């Protein structure tokens, strides 16, 4: 079972997990990661932009890669776009599998790719001014772990 | 006959606009001729990817956009 979504409005990750679990009968474990906007450093808002023709197809290709690599039963990948505020969830990845390691590793794999290999651009507002966020070298190192 | 050229993320700030229109056919040299020197330098760096008609080009200098195509200039990403 695969559920890939781009959302333009705030969402409650917990409300996604119950239905996701129910959609994968017979599972042995679920691992879920939720990323939220940090308010540190005076961040007032975050804006996520994407490129429609590439972003969602790219997320489906990432899901294909995760299913090919790990013994998964289901994968949920939800990413926000638009303007977000501190404390709001940006991303939720949940994997269901017969055994825990596949679920845990699939979530790690998907998150590393969403951070630095998916078609999103992020800028944050501090003291009323917008600043683009550059990808960090740690993000690329994290991604390289899967090569 | 035109193509749309989109400047994604921080490239929009450098270009001063999120998009422009250009005449077809449009190749890579033709695209670079439409933008400022500073933006030309940035677009030529290997950090920048180019998509045409919904596909990321393996080699952006192979760009050949035809009538109705959309060309997207894609800077380094930062999601999650």
Backbone of each chain as ProteinMPNN parsed JSONL, in Angstrom:
{"seq_chain_A": "XXXXXXXXXXXXXXXXXXXXXXXXXXXXXXXXXXXXXXXXXXXXXXXXXXXXXXXXXXXXXXXXXXXXXXXXXXXXXXXXXXXXXXXXXXXXXXXXXXXXXXXXXXXXXXXXXXXXXXXXXXXXXXXXXXXXXXXXXXXXXXXXXXX", "coords_chain_A": {"N_chain_A": [[0.839, -1.187, 0.0], [0.591, 2.129, -0.918], [1.003, 5.54, -0.257], [1.271, 8.647, -1.318], [1.73, 12.02, -0.951], [1.4, 15.542, -1.612], [0.9, 18.299, 0.368], [-0.957, 21.289, 0.832], [-1.904, 22.487, 3.037], [-1.869, 22.723, 6.69], [-1.274, 19.656, 8.534], [-2.191, 16.786, 10.538], [-0.076, 14.53, 11.7], [-0.587, 12.215, 13.259], [-3.175, 11.543, 12.599], [-2.921, 10.299, 10.202], [-1.683, 7.908, 10.59], [-3.155, 5.829, 11.833], [-5.157, 5.031, 9.846], [-3.286, 4.257, 7.91], [-1.97, 2.122, 9.12], [-4.162, 0.365, 9.337], [-4.553, -0.133, 6.677], [-2.669, -1.925, 6.014], [-2.927, -4.857, 6.63], [-1.795, -7.492, 8.751], [0.746, -6.64, 9.209], [4.012, -6.384, 10.803], [5.319, -4.367, 12.032], [5.508, -0.788, 12.4], [7.207, 2.106, 11.382], [7.591, 5.497, 12.006], [8.435, 8.759, 10.973], [8.369, 12.156, 11.791], [8.896, 15.357, 10.638], [9.356, 18.641, 11.845], [8.84, 22.235, 11.756], [11.438, 24.105, 13.035], [11.644, 26.533, 15.63], [13.867, 27.871, 16.379], [16.571, 30.33, 16.428], [15.195, 32.576, 15.716], [13.347, 32.055, 13.707], [10.561, 32.844, 11.836], [8.828, 31.964, 9.912], [8.496, 29.419, 7.389], [9.026, 28.626, 3.99], [8.052, 26.389, 1.567], [8.771, 25.527, -1.665], [8.015, 23.924, -4.807], [8.365, 21.937, -7.813], [5.948, 21.254, -9.809], [5.782, 19.367, -12.15], [7.907, 17.65, -11.619], [8.153, 17.026, -8.872], [6.191, 15.358, -7.454], [6.179, 13.017, -9.162], [8.886, 12.372, -8.71], [8.827, 11.684, -5.998], [7.33, 9.361, -6.157], [9.106, 7.766, -7.601], [11.081, 7.567, -5.681], [9.692, 6.115, -3.758], [9.36, 3.756, -5.235], [12.037, 2.931, -5.306], [12.471, 2.477, -2.585], [10.679, 0.357, -2.078], [11.872, -1.543, -3.69], [14.24, -1.97, -2.403], [13.86, -2.589, 0.302], [12.062, -4.903, 2.417], [9.064, -4.181, 2.293], [5.672, -3.552, 3.322], [3.982, -1.429, 3.189], [4.028, 2.111, 2.399], [4.045, 5.399, 3.44], [4.198, 8.703, 2.445], [4.319, 11.97, 3.056], [4.426, 15.332, 2.257], [4.724, 18.732, 3.05], [3.918, 21.746, 1.251], [4.166, 25.278, 0.557], [3.481, 27.974, 2.911], [4.761, 27.66, 6.16], [4.676, 27.429, 9.76], [6.572, 27.746, 12.881], [6.649, 24.693, 14.676], [4.804, 23.399, 13.132], [4.154, 20.399, 11.27], [6.342, 19.355, 8.638], [6.983, 17.151, 7.128], [6.069, 13.733, 6.815], [6.933, 10.453, 7.123], [6.136, 7.113, 6.863], [6.594, 3.69, 7.369], [5.518, 0.391, 6.776], [6.047, -2.968, 7.69], [6.839, -6.518, 7.718], [8.854, -7.036, 9.478], [10.879, -5.241, 11.851], [13.338, -3.967, 11.058], [13.365, -3.436, 8.3], [11.307, -1.563, 8.109], [12.261, 0.554, 9.707], [14.686, 1.206, 8.426], [13.789, 1.883, 5.862], [12.374, 4.239, 6.301], [14.436, 5.933, 7.141], [16.003, 5.926, 4.815], [14.184, 7.084, 2.946], [13.826, 9.617, 4.111], [16.44, 10.7, 4.006], [16.689, 10.979, 1.256], [14.549, 12.694, 0.668], [15.422, 14.998, 1.91], [17.66, 15.908, 0.433], [17.53, 15.157, -2.236], [15.135, 15.485, -3.47], [12.633, 17.369, -5.245], [12.424, 20.111, -3.892], [12.422, 23.407, -2.554], [13.568, 25.546, -0.02], [12.92, 28.268, 2.084], [13.554, 30.537, 4.784], [12.019, 32.814, 7.076], [13.378, 35.411, 8.812], [13.474, 37.962, 11.192], [11.705, 39.371, 9.587], [12.73, 39.084, 7.039], [13.363, 37.102, 4.101], [15.297, 34.157, 3.71], [17.112, 31.978, 1.683], [17.506, 28.461, 2.086], [20.371, 26.639, 1.986], [21.399, 23.415, 0.809], [22.875, 21.204, 3.201], [26.208, 20.007, 3.891], [26.205, 17.77, 5.481], [23.772, 16.649, 4.831], [24.21, 15.688, 2.263], [26.173, 13.832, 2.825], [24.7, 12.059, 4.358], [22.98, 11.088, 2.416], [24.769, 9.788, 0.758], [25.307, 7.488, 2.145], [23.655, 5.515, 1.242], [24.444, 4.709, -1.218]], "CA_chain_A": [[0.0, 0.0, 0.0], [1.436, 3.302, -1.083], [0.251, 6.792, -0.121], [2.238, 9.727, -1.539], [0.923, 13.244, -1.068], [1.887, 16.895, -1.346], [-0.208, 19.003, 1.017], [-0.796, 22.743, 0.886], [-2.458, 22.959, 4.313], [-1.348, 21.993, 7.857], [-1.849, 18.325, 8.728], [-1.923, 16.146, 11.828], [0.498, 13.229, 11.315], [-1.222, 11.115, 13.973], [-4.427, 11.15, 11.946], [-2.606, 9.508, 9.01], [-1.031, 6.643, 10.932], [-4.165, 4.797, 12.083], [-5.619, 4.488, 8.565], [-2.158, 3.604, 7.215], [-1.818, 0.82, 9.781], [-5.315, -0.47, 8.959], [-4.466, -0.47, 5.248], [-1.62, -2.941, 5.851], [-3.217, -5.941, 7.566], [-0.759, -8.522, 8.856], [2.083, -6.053, 9.387], [4.698, -6.706, 12.051], [5.784, -3.135, 12.669], [5.433, 0.474, 11.662], [8.124, 3.145, 11.84], [7.116, 6.795, 11.512], [9.211, 9.951, 11.269], [7.698, 13.423, 11.505], [9.757, 16.531, 10.722], [8.591, 19.86, 12.126], [9.556, 23.507, 11.626], [12.068, 24.556, 14.283], [11.485, 27.97, 15.839], [15.117, 28.449, 16.904], [17.235, 31.304, 15.563], [14.276, 33.643, 15.31], [12.586, 31.714, 12.503], [9.151, 33.224, 11.945], [8.055, 31.159, 8.957], [9.258, 28.653, 6.415], [8.253, 28.455, 2.761], [8.486, 25.267, 0.735], [8.27, 25.542, -3.03], [8.32, 22.694, -5.522], [8.122, 22.049, -9.25], [4.889, 20.258, -9.992], [6.016, 18.238, -13.06], [8.967, 16.736, -11.157], [8.216, 16.711, -7.444], [5.438, 14.163, -7.073], [6.777, 11.853, -9.832], [10.14, 12.03, -8.022], [8.484, 10.98, -4.748], [6.92, 8.0, -6.534], [10.336, 7.024, -7.933], [11.723, 7.267, -4.398], [8.928, 5.005, -3.174], [9.744, 2.557, -6.005], [13.374, 2.516, -4.856], [12.342, 1.946, -1.225], [10.047, -0.963, -2.169], [12.821, -2.48, -4.309], [15.4, -2.166, -1.544], [13.477, -3.104, 1.623], [10.873, -5.761, 2.381], [8.004, -3.332, 2.834], [4.271, -3.805, 2.978], [3.344, -0.157, 2.868], [4.855, 3.306, 2.578], [3.317, 6.666, 3.445], [5.143, 9.819, 2.34], [3.521, 13.19, 2.958], [5.318, 16.496, 2.359], [4.051, 20.024, 2.933], [4.424, 22.863, 0.467], [3.516, 26.511, 0.981], [4.053, 28.659, 4.069], [4.602, 26.917, 7.409], [5.095, 28.17, 10.95], [7.233, 26.868, 13.859], [5.812, 23.698, 15.326], [3.981, 22.664, 12.165], [4.857, 19.329, 10.565], [6.711, 19.542, 7.227], [7.084, 15.879, 6.422], [5.773, 12.525, 7.576], [7.209, 9.215, 6.386], [5.809, 5.953, 7.674], [6.78, 2.445, 6.626], [4.983, -0.808, 7.419], [6.751, -4.157, 7.214], [6.703, -7.695, 8.588], [9.91, -6.982, 10.498], [11.148, -3.842, 12.187], [14.485, -3.294, 10.449], [12.973, -2.927, 6.975], [10.502, -0.344, 8.303], [13.126, 1.625, 10.23], [15.663, 1.623, 7.403], [13.084, 2.509, 4.739], [12.068, 5.615, 6.698], [15.731, 6.628, 7.119], [16.329, 6.038, 3.379], [13.294, 8.073, 2.313], [14.099, 10.955, 4.662], [17.708, 11.203, 3.451], [16.456, 11.392, -0.127], [13.665, 13.87, 0.648], [16.186, 16.17, 2.349], [18.659, 16.466, -0.496], [17.423, 14.662, -3.606], [13.76, 15.647, -3.965], [12.539, 18.709, -5.845], [11.86, 21.11, -2.981], [13.299, 24.51, -2.161], [13.087, 26.005, 1.282], [13.5, 29.512, 2.612], [12.984, 30.863, 6.086], [11.857, 34.236, 7.349], [13.916, 35.839, 10.106], [13.388, 39.424, 11.309], [10.929, 39.927, 8.477], [13.379, 38.905, 5.723], [13.453, 35.71, 3.649], [16.643, 33.641, 3.407], [17.075, 30.621, 1.111], [18.27, 27.451, 2.824], [21.247, 25.824, 1.134], [21.582, 22.052, 1.329], [24.05, 21.092, 4.065], [27.098, 18.902, 3.498], [25.777, 16.571, 6.227], [22.658, 16.034, 4.104], [24.773, 14.919, 1.142], [26.858, 12.674, 3.418], [23.644, 11.123, 4.743], [22.483, 10.474, 1.19], [25.826, 8.913, 0.215], [25.307, 6.209, 2.879], [22.799, 4.524, 0.569], [24.95, 4.428, -2.577]], "C_chain_A": [[0.882, 1.247, 0.0], [0.573, 4.557, -1.029], [1.245, 7.953, -0.18], [1.439, 11.015, -1.747], [1.766, 14.499, -0.872], [0.701, 17.663, -0.776], [0.077, 20.496, 1.095], [-1.296, 23.32, 2.211], [-1.857, 22.161, 5.467], [-2.037, 20.632, 8.01], [-1.442, 17.78, 10.086], [-1.407, 14.74, 11.538], [-0.21, 12.053, 11.981], [-2.485, 10.624, 13.277], [-4.182, 10.3, 10.701], [-2.22, 8.079, 9.368], [-2.036, 5.513, 11.181], [-4.675, 4.188, 10.783], [-4.514, 3.753, 7.8], [-1.931, 2.207, 7.787], [-2.938, -0.13, 9.348], [-5.234, -0.937, 7.501], [-3.408, -1.535, 4.972], [-1.842, -4.095, 6.823], [-2.102, -6.989, 7.56], [0.633, -7.97, 9.075], [2.687, -6.471, 10.726], [5.188, -5.469, 12.766], [5.626, -1.944, 11.758], [6.474, 1.416, 12.244], [7.671, 4.45, 11.201], [8.083, 7.897, 11.913], [8.37, 11.163, 10.902], [8.719, 14.541, 11.669], [8.902, 17.759, 10.935], [9.466, 21.097, 11.944], [10.116, 23.893, 12.992], [11.905, 26.071, 14.414], [12.767, 28.64, 16.291], [15.7, 29.46, 15.91], [16.303, 32.372, 15.029], [13.504, 33.346, 14.042], [11.104, 32.008, 12.725], [8.269, 32.372, 11.043], [9.008, 30.451, 8.006], [8.389, 28.548, 5.167], [8.883, 27.348, 1.92], [7.903, 25.449, -0.652], [8.69, 24.247, -3.719], [8.105, 22.956, -7.005], [7.224, 20.891, -9.65], [5.241, 19.096, -10.936], [7.055, 17.228, -12.56], [8.754, 16.223, -9.742], [7.465, 15.435, -7.087], [5.902, 12.917, -7.84], [8.079, 11.405, -9.16], [9.884, 11.288, -6.722], [8.03, 9.556, -5.042], [8.136, 7.149, -6.916], [11.09, 6.649, -6.659], [11.012, 6.104, -3.704], [9.25, 3.693, -3.904], [11.075, 2.016, -5.498], [13.308, 1.904, -3.464], [11.72, 0.55, -1.246], [11.01, -1.998, -2.759], [13.925, -2.87, -3.322], [15.068, -2.852, -0.22], [12.226, -3.971, 1.494], [9.724, -5.024, 3.066], [6.634, -3.869, 2.468], [3.596, -2.503, 2.551], [4.285, 1.011, 3.123], [3.965, 4.54, 2.44], [4.357, 7.786, 3.398], [4.335, 11.074, 2.081], [4.451, 14.38, 3.172], [4.496, 17.759, 2.181], [4.71, 20.887, 1.882], [3.675, 24.105, 0.95], [4.205, 27.102, 2.206], [3.728, 27.897, 5.345], [5.14, 27.76, 8.57], [5.71, 27.199, 11.965], [6.239, 25.944, 14.566], [4.942, 22.904, 14.365], [4.796, 21.544, 11.522], [5.127, 19.677, 9.102], [6.573, 18.236, 6.478], [6.701, 14.751, 7.368], [6.044, 11.325, 6.668], [6.928, 8.058, 7.318], [5.933, 4.705, 6.81], [6.235, 1.296, 7.453], [5.666, -2.026, 6.811], [6.457, -5.32, 8.147], [7.67, -7.595, 9.759], [10.432, -5.565, 10.652], [12.245, -3.193, 11.353], [14.14, -2.722, 9.074], [12.204, -1.615, 7.126], [11.384, 0.818, 8.742], [14.068, 2.134, 9.137], [14.975, 2.31, 6.223], [12.754, 3.968, 5.061], [13.338, 6.465, 6.641], [16.13, 6.929, 5.665], [15.477, 7.131, 2.722], [13.586, 9.477, 2.818], [15.399, 11.528, 4.095], [17.516, 11.679, 2.016], [15.542, 12.617, -0.212], [14.432, 15.138, 1.023], [17.035, 16.757, 1.234], [18.585, 15.919, -1.917], [15.989, 14.718, -4.129], [13.587, 17.114, -4.363], [11.743, 19.664, -4.957], [12.907, 22.188, -2.736], [12.674, 25.186, -0.95], [13.715, 27.344, 1.605], [12.823, 29.846, 3.918], [12.994, 32.366, 6.298], [12.384, 34.515, 8.753], [13.936, 37.366, 10.115], [12.731, 40.041, 10.078], [11.561, 39.75, 7.107], [13.524, 37.42, 5.392], [14.89, 35.352, 3.297], [16.511, 32.226, 2.852], [17.955, 29.688, 1.932], [19.072, 26.625, 1.824], [21.284, 24.412, 1.688], [22.888, 21.981, 2.132], [24.913, 19.913, 3.614], [26.719, 17.62, 4.238], [24.649, 15.855, 5.478], [23.181, 15.175, 2.957], [25.51, 13.691, 1.655], [25.839, 11.609, 3.815], [23.139, 10.357, 3.512], [23.48, 9.444, 0.65], [25.867, 7.56, 0.926], [24.565, 5.114, 2.12], [23.315, 4.125, -0.797], [25.707, 3.11, -2.613]], "O_chain_A": [[1.794, 1.388, 0.816], [-0.468, 4.628, -1.682], [1.969, 8.211, 0.781], [0.574, 11.082, -2.62], [2.71, 14.52, -0.081], [-0.378, 17.676, -1.369], [1.197, 20.916, 1.385], [-1.127, 24.511, 2.473], [-1.384, 21.044, 5.261], [-3.209, 20.469, 7.67], [-0.483, 18.245, 10.701], [-2.182, 13.855, 11.174], [-0.415, 11.014, 11.353], [-2.828, 9.444, 13.351], [-5.101, 9.656, 10.195], [-2.397, 7.157, 8.573], [-1.796, 4.371, 10.788], [-4.638, 2.969, 10.617], [-4.772, 2.755, 7.128], [-1.727, 1.242, 7.05], [-2.685, -1.292, 9.03], [-5.769, -1.985, 7.138], [-3.263, -1.994, 3.839], [-1.043, -4.297, 7.738], [-1.545, -7.324, 6.515], [1.602, -8.728, 9.124], [1.977, -6.859, 11.654], [5.448, -5.505, 13.969], [5.611, -2.059, 10.532], [6.61, 1.516, 13.463], [7.402, 4.504, 10.001], [8.506, 7.963, 13.068], [7.74, 11.201, 9.846], [9.342, 14.662, 12.724], [7.858, 17.919, 10.302], [10.693, 21.006, 11.975], [9.381, 23.996, 13.974], [12.015, 26.802, 13.429], [12.776, 29.841, 16.561], [15.372, 29.451, 14.724], [16.586, 33.0, 14.009], [13.048, 34.266, 13.363], [10.48, 31.501, 13.658], [7.115, 32.093, 11.366], [10.165, 30.84, 7.846], [7.17, 28.4, 5.262], [10.074, 27.372, 1.609], [6.685, 25.519, -0.811], [9.606, 23.56, -3.267], [7.714, 24.052, -7.405], [7.651, 19.747, -9.806], [5.024, 17.941, -10.571], [7.084, 16.086, -13.02], [9.136, 15.093, -9.437], [8.037, 14.528, -6.484], [6.013, 11.849, -7.237], [8.346, 10.208, -9.051], [10.626, 10.37, -6.372], [8.31, 8.642, -4.266], [8.193, 5.961, -6.598], [11.664, 5.565, -6.56], [11.654, 5.222, -3.134], [9.394, 2.647, -3.271], [11.233, 0.814, -5.285], [14.002, 0.928, -3.182], [12.169, -0.342, -0.526], [10.978, -3.172, -2.387], [14.476, -3.968, -3.4], [15.882, -3.601, 0.319], [11.43, -3.792, 0.573], [9.453, -5.218, 4.251], [6.456, -4.542, 1.453], [2.745, -2.492, 1.661], [5.205, 0.928, 3.937], [3.237, 4.699, 1.46], [5.283, 7.817, 4.209], [3.737, 11.229, 1.016], [5.183, 14.427, 4.16], [3.67, 17.85, 1.273], [5.913, 20.781, 1.643], [2.677, 24.0, 1.661], [5.355, 26.78, 2.504], [2.578, 27.532, 5.589], [5.944, 28.673, 8.38], [5.43, 26.0, 11.938], [5.158, 26.355, 14.988], [4.402, 21.86, 14.729], [5.986, 21.712, 11.258], [4.264, 20.219, 8.413], [6.108, 18.205, 5.338], [6.975, 14.808, 8.566], [5.462, 11.199, 5.59], [7.428, 8.027, 8.442], [5.45, 4.662, 5.678], [6.45, 1.223, 8.663], [5.846, -2.117, 5.597], [5.898, -5.137, 9.229], [7.362, -8.008, 10.877], [10.43, -4.783, 9.7], [12.133, -2.028, 10.974], [14.587, -1.627, 8.731], [12.421, -0.67, 6.367], [11.273, 1.927, 8.219], [14.225, 3.341, 8.951], [15.541, 3.237, 5.644], [12.846, 4.832, 4.189], [13.31, 7.592, 6.146], [16.54, 8.043, 5.338], [16.003, 7.997, 2.024], [13.592, 10.428, 2.036], [15.457, 12.707, 3.744], [18.114, 12.674, 1.606], [15.741, 13.481, -1.066], [14.134, 16.221, 0.519], [17.123, 17.978, 1.102], [19.476, 16.183, -2.725], [15.666, 14.068, -5.123], [14.305, 17.988, -3.877], [10.582, 19.981, -5.218], [14.108, 21.921, -2.714], [11.461, 25.373, -0.857], [14.917, 27.531, 1.417], [11.666, 29.489, 4.142], [13.846, 33.087, 5.779], [11.915, 33.948, 9.74], [14.37, 37.988, 9.145], [13.149, 41.093, 9.593], [11.005, 40.209, 6.109], [13.773, 36.593, 6.269], [15.606, 36.134, 2.671], [15.877, 31.371, 3.47], [19.018, 30.083, 2.412], [18.509, 25.994, 0.93], [21.21, 24.221, 2.901], [23.878, 22.622, 1.779], [24.414, 18.949, 3.032], [26.882, 16.52, 3.71], [24.569, 14.627, 5.482], [22.674, 14.083, 2.704], [25.487, 12.636, 1.021], [26.074, 10.414, 3.637], [22.907, 9.15, 3.563], [23.098, 8.383, 0.156], [26.397, 6.592, 0.382], [24.816, 3.927, 2.329], [22.705, 3.296, -1.473], [26.202, 2.712, -3.668]]}, "seq_chain_B": "XXXXXXXXXXXXXXXXXXXXXXXXXXXXXXXXXXXXXXXXXXXXXXXXXXXXXXXXXXXXXXXXXXXXXXXXXXXXXXXX", "coords_chain_B": {"N_chain_B": [[5.938, 31.553, -31.708], [6.552, 30.094, -28.629], [8.472, 29.382, -25.618], [8.177, 28.72, -22.117], [10.294, 29.821, -19.543], [11.32, 28.858, -16.452], [12.446, 30.068, -13.345], [13.524, 28.494, -10.681], [13.245, 28.428, -7.07], [15.982, 29.997, -5.381], [17.016, 30.998, -7.767], [15.106, 32.578, -8.936], [15.25, 34.943, -7.522], [17.763, 35.828, -8.317], [17.325, 36.187, -11.027], [15.406, 38.093, -10.949], [12.83, 37.7, -11.598], [10.175, 35.286, -11.693], [9.719, 33.88, -14.033], [10.269, 33.801, -17.633], [9.491, 34.408, -21.101], [10.451, 32.858, -24.161], [11.589, 32.75, -27.582], [11.059, 30.024, -29.861], [13.027, 27.733, -31.901], [14.787, 26.891, -28.864], [18.0, 26.744, -27.694], [20.738, 25.796, -25.468], [22.755, 27.784, -25.538], [21.267, 29.853, -26.552], [19.479, 30.266, -24.482], [21.192, 31.118, -22.418], [21.97, 33.517, -23.474], [19.863, 35.126, -22.927], [19.874, 35.927, -20.312], [21.319, 37.615, -17.39], [24.885, 38.319, -16.946], [25.768, 37.449, -14.442], [23.857, 35.564, -13.786], [24.206, 33.81, -15.899], [26.737, 32.734, -15.279], [26.06, 31.374, -12.925], [24.137, 29.539, -13.868], [25.707, 27.943, -15.462], [27.195, 26.521, -13.669], [27.834, 23.351, -12.105], [26.014, 22.83, -10.167], [23.497, 23.442, -10.978], [20.577, 22.11, -12.348], [18.641, 21.26, -15.297], [15.398, 21.09, -16.539], [13.341, 19.991, -19.21], [10.241, 20.058, -20.707], [9.222, 18.489, -18.633], [11.184, 16.605, -18.041], [14.291, 15.897, -16.515], [17.342, 16.979, -17.779], [20.098, 14.995, -18.787], [22.398, 16.129, -19.678], [22.693, 19.439, -19.614], [23.478, 21.151, -21.613], [22.543, 20.042, -23.884], [20.056, 21.026, -24.299], [17.076, 21.555, -26.109], [14.512, 23.29, -26.722], [11.135, 23.224, -27.72], [8.184, 24.572, -29.34], [5.785, 25.4, -26.944], [6.972, 23.941, -24.937], [8.1, 23.686, -21.519], [10.706, 25.073, -19.768], [12.657, 24.379, -17.013], [14.73, 25.798, -14.614], [16.812, 24.539, -12.259], [17.889, 24.906, -9.095], [20.169, 23.805, -6.395], [18.572, 21.505, -4.168], [16.476, 21.586, -1.18], [14.801, 19.932, 0.951], [12.401, 18.449, 3.236]], "CA_chain_B": [[6.086, 30.28, -31.011], [7.333, 30.427, -27.444], [8.627, 28.478, -24.47], [8.29, 29.377, -20.799], [11.5, 29.468, -18.793], [11.043, 29.081, -15.027], [13.596, 30.159, -12.439], [13.04, 27.924, -9.426], [13.933, 28.727, -5.813], [16.785, 31.22, -5.336], [17.306, 31.532, -9.11], [14.114, 33.612, -9.215], [15.776, 36.198, -6.969], [18.879, 36.26, -9.174], [16.784, 36.63, -12.323], [14.51, 39.224, -10.728], [11.49, 37.303, -12.059], [10.054, 33.822, -11.613], [9.695, 33.247, -15.354], [10.287, 34.63, -18.836], [9.142, 33.673, -22.317], [11.479, 32.965, -25.194], [11.193, 32.23, -28.902], [11.563, 28.691, -30.191], [13.592, 26.761, -30.965], [15.709, 27.501, -27.904], [19.038, 25.837, -27.193], [21.387, 26.25, -24.226], [23.423, 29.064, -25.787], [20.202, 30.84, -26.71], [18.934, 30.569, -23.155], [22.176, 31.918, -21.667], [22.016, 34.862, -24.058], [18.704, 35.888, -22.457], [19.975, 36.268, -18.892], [22.457, 38.454, -17.014], [26.179, 37.622, -16.845], [25.849, 36.771, -13.141], [22.993, 34.383, -13.855], [24.869, 32.882, -16.832], [27.772, 32.014, -14.507], [25.403, 30.453, -12.0], [23.48, 28.454, -14.62], [26.728, 27.054, -16.022], [27.812, 25.701, -12.626], [27.261, 21.996, -12.109], [24.952, 22.785, -9.144], [22.192, 23.742, -11.572], [19.984, 21.162, -13.292], [17.663, 21.832, -16.211], [14.354, 20.179, -17.026], [12.598, 20.468, -20.375], [9.039, 19.249, -20.936], [8.983, 17.556, -17.526], [12.287, 15.643, -17.859], [15.588, 16.495, -16.186], [18.314, 16.636, -18.823], [21.363, 14.43, -18.309], [23.397, 17.153, -20.008], [21.84, 20.606, -19.888], [23.874, 21.832, -22.857], [21.769, 19.407, -24.968], [18.712, 21.615, -24.333], [16.472, 22.033, -27.356], [13.108, 23.461, -26.357], [10.262, 23.485, -28.863], [6.97, 25.325, -29.058], [4.929, 24.88, -25.882], [7.743, 23.312, -23.856], [8.44, 24.476, -20.344], [12.082, 24.825, -19.338], [12.796, 24.738, -15.595], [16.11, 25.893, -14.143], [16.64, 23.918, -10.946], [19.048, 25.034, -8.212], [20.25, 22.723, -5.399], [17.308, 21.35, -3.434], [16.524, 21.495, 0.286], [13.46, 19.587, 1.425], [12.296, 17.718, 4.501]], "C_chain_B": [[7.031, 30.459, -29.822], [7.478, 29.237, -26.494], [8.616, 29.331, -23.209], [9.577, 28.901, -20.153], [11.241, 29.836, -17.334], [12.338, 29.097, -14.228], [13.125, 29.699, -11.062], [13.883, 28.395, -8.235], [14.74, 30.014, -5.901], [17.125, 31.784, -6.715], [16.313, 32.631, -9.496], [14.567, 34.971, -8.692], [16.891, 36.745, -7.85], [18.367, 36.827, -10.496], [15.913, 37.865, -12.179], [13.095, 38.942, -11.195], [11.377, 35.786, -11.951], [10.048, 33.143, -12.979], [9.782, 34.27, -16.469], [9.79, 33.759, -19.998], [10.252, 33.866, -23.323], [10.948, 32.377, -26.492], [11.786, 30.845, -29.117], [12.164, 28.717, -31.6], [14.635, 27.431, -30.066], [16.725, 26.445, -27.466], [19.725, 26.484, -25.996], [22.05, 27.617, -24.417], [22.378, 30.178, -25.927], [19.606, 31.24, -25.383], [19.9, 31.471, -22.377], [22.23, 33.346, -22.179], [20.88, 35.747, -23.546], [18.854, 36.417, -21.034], [21.241, 37.06, -18.6], [23.742, 37.627, -16.944], [26.267, 36.83, -15.542], [25.02, 35.484, -13.176], [23.576, 33.348, -14.82], [25.912, 32.055, -16.086], [27.138, 30.971, -13.6], [24.798, 29.257, -12.753], [24.499, 27.465, -15.178], [27.376, 26.173, -14.956], [27.105, 24.355, -12.555], [26.181, 21.827, -11.045], [23.558, 22.889, -9.764], [21.771, 22.649, -12.559], [18.936, 21.871, -14.151], [16.669, 20.742, -16.611], [13.679, 20.826, -18.225], [11.45, 19.506, -20.603], [8.911, 18.142, -19.884], [10.072, 16.521, -17.293], [13.571, 16.394, -17.534], [16.606, 16.024, -17.225], [19.588, 16.073, -18.198], [22.488, 15.425, -18.56], [22.641, 18.406, -20.449], [22.233, 21.323, -21.178], [23.206, 21.189, -24.085], [20.367, 20.008, -25.107], [18.281, 21.974, -25.762], [14.961, 22.101, -27.111], [12.297, 23.866, -27.582], [8.976, 24.167, -28.388], [6.132, 24.637, -27.969], [5.678, 24.192, -24.758], [7.893, 24.282, -22.686], [9.854, 24.075, -19.937], [12.19, 25.283, -17.892], [14.265, 24.711, -15.215], [16.089, 25.594, -12.643], [17.904, 24.048, -10.102], [19.094, 23.881, -7.209], [19.014, 22.709, -4.499], [17.542, 21.322, -1.921], [15.117, 21.216, 0.802], [13.488, 19.077, 2.853], [12.264, 18.557, 5.753]], "O_chain_B": [[8.164, 30.914, -29.98], [6.739, 28.255, -26.553], [8.994, 30.502, -23.227], [9.911, 27.717, -20.21], [10.973, 30.996, -17.022], [13.211, 28.248, -14.413], [12.416, 30.424, -10.365], [15.064, 28.713, -8.374], [14.257, 31.014, -6.431], [17.491, 32.955, -6.814], [16.64, 33.513, -10.29], [14.317, 36.007, -9.307], [16.97, 37.947, -8.103], [18.897, 37.809, -11.016], [15.696, 38.6, -13.142], [12.249, 39.836, -11.192], [12.372, 35.078, -12.099], [10.343, 31.951, -13.075], [9.428, 35.436, -16.299], [9.688, 32.538, -19.88], [10.916, 34.903, -23.344], [9.986, 31.609, -26.498], [12.869, 30.532, -28.622], [11.855, 29.604, -32.396], [15.278, 28.406, -30.456], [16.36, 25.394, -26.939], [19.35, 27.574, -25.563], [21.925, 28.499, -23.568], [22.59, 31.302, -25.472], [19.266, 32.404, -25.169], [19.489, 32.454, -21.76], [22.5, 34.276, -21.419], [20.919, 36.967, -23.706], [18.065, 37.253, -20.593], [22.127, 37.168, -19.448], [23.7, 36.398, -16.89], [26.763, 35.703, -15.518], [25.439, 34.449, -12.658], [23.456, 32.145, -14.586], [25.971, 30.835, -16.236], [27.608, 29.837, -13.512], [24.933, 28.111, -12.325], [24.193, 26.285, -15.348], [28.034, 25.187, -15.288], [25.93, 24.236, -12.902], [25.501, 20.801, -11.013], [22.567, 22.479, -9.16], [22.511, 22.311, -13.483], [18.418, 22.927, -13.789], [17.05, 19.628, -16.971], [13.469, 22.038, -18.26], [11.648, 18.293, -20.684], [8.543, 17.011, -20.199], [9.916, 15.646, -16.442], [13.906, 17.388, -18.179], [16.716, 14.832, -17.512], [20.093, 16.604, -17.209], [23.413, 15.548, -17.758], [22.029, 18.433, -21.516], [21.414, 22.025, -21.771], [23.29, 21.723, -25.191], [19.578, 19.555, -25.936], [19.023, 22.607, -26.513], [14.24, 21.116, -27.268], [12.703, 24.721, -28.369], [8.731, 24.311, -27.19], [5.816, 23.451, -28.066], [5.085, 23.886, -23.723], [7.824, 25.502, -22.837], [10.158, 22.892, -19.781], [11.862, 26.424, -17.569], [14.963, 23.727, -15.462], [15.441, 26.292, -11.863], [18.893, 23.366, -10.369], [18.174, 23.066, -7.164], [18.486, 23.756, -4.122], [18.651, 21.068, -1.451], [14.341, 22.137, 1.057], [14.468, 19.251, 3.578], [12.177, 18.018, 6.856]]}, "name": "protein", "num_of_chains": 2, "seq": "XXXXXXXXXXXXXXXXXXXXXXXXXXXXXXXXXXXXXXXXXXXXXXXXXXXXXXXXXXXXXXXXXXXXXXXXXXXXXXXXXXXXXXXXXXXXXXXXXXXXXXXXXXXXXXXXXXXXXXXXXXXXXXXXXXXXXXXXXXXXXXXXXXXXXXXXXXXXXXXXXXXXXXXXXXXXXXXXXXXXXXXXXXXXXXXXXXXXXXXXXXXXXXXXXXXXXXXXXXXXXXXXXXX"}
